[in-house]
Amino acid sequence: MYLALALIAVFVLVYSSIAGVVERSWISGPMVFTLFGLMIGPVGLDLLSFEADREMIKALAEVTLALVLFTDAAGAHIRVLKEKSGLPLRLLLVGLPLTILLGFGVGTLLFEDMPLFTIAILATMLAPTDAALGKAVVTNAAVSDEIRQGLNVESGLNDGICVPILFVFLALAFDKAGNLGPGILAIQLVAEEIGIGLAVGLALTYATVRLLKFARREGWVTHTWIQIPVVALALSCFTVAQLLGGSGFIAAFCGGLMFGILEQHVAKKTKEEFLLASEATGDTLALITWVIFGSAVVGQAISSFSWTILLYSVLSLSVIRMLPVFVSLTGSGIDTEGKLFIGWFGPRGLASIVFAVIVIESKLPDSGPLTMTVACTIILSIIAHGITANPWAKAYAKRRR
């Protein structure tokens, strides 16, 4: 245990010292983290013999994603979102369903022996984009506010929307729809996940902001503790929504948006103080998650990849994502390169890891190819999106100017 803690602690120390240099280069943080995990794991130097604990990886990925979603939403430009709300709506209401549908169609061609509902599960697992992997673009000032906020909202909500869809397909795969039928079951699950998540996120955040305003006015909040409430609020939104049967991801993102709206008139410095610890905690947890992913998953998964899995993974990151996005943005006024840019920067990461663990725990027959395809897609996404984020963002911004 101490060796594992020492390795990760030293790595965090070193990376935090050079993070600014890495973020400005063509190398991304997740690339470095995953490679480090692979190097110290059983496939590499074997300094860390880490057996994959599914529950731990799932819990770590969920908490990390909840913090990233809340912080990104809280730091969003509310004015830009109000003026340009059409972009995320197009991506979520048109692009997301088309992505699942196209992923299903391609899957039926490549995985001929796989049951149809299993293919639908795979398409759903790889539909949501990742807020943590997408930070390189979302936080890049060279990219226009409209595109950054659009991608931010999309990655914040699409994983929460996909959760009930995944559960519907799992129920159908096990023939558990019962007397409700697939249509009623889908409506019921979507309503519960989104409705409860939305209500919990908004209610908890509103009550917390009111409490914080009162505490600040009375002088009860000390400088030491001012950064803690947002971390606690993000985790509260996620965990309470999950306990009540809703989507914790929807709760975290909507809670973050509510926090940003209610605190938009607060001094910028005060708001940054509130969000600083949450952002730093999310980044650190993301680092640890990718190190564990590299150590426990990547080395073991690579030997199980087939040409079919590799082909589907490549298509999932390109055509299956980009074509629906291009179609959904038709008539939006965004130029061709902008549509391709938005379509390409839909990385897969933490949400897909969580979905993979859910599928494994469901005991779905022959789920091996599904989880290997998800792992392969995430690995390719870490590399491809990490390498292209800064260069394409800078080049696109230059051409627009």
Salt bridges, closest charged atoms under 4 A:
GLU83 OE1 - ARG79 NH1 3.44
ASP145 OD2 - HIS77 ND1 3.63
ASP145 OD1 - ARG148 NH2 2.44
GLU154 OE2 - ARG321 NH1 2.54
GLU263 OE1 - ARG216 NH2 3.74
GLU273 OE2 - HIS223 ND1 3.97
GLU279 OE2 - LYS135 NZ 3.69
ASP283 OD1 - LYS135 NZ 3.18
GLU337 OE2 - ARG399 NH2 2.51
GLU361 OE1 - LYS58 NZ 3.78
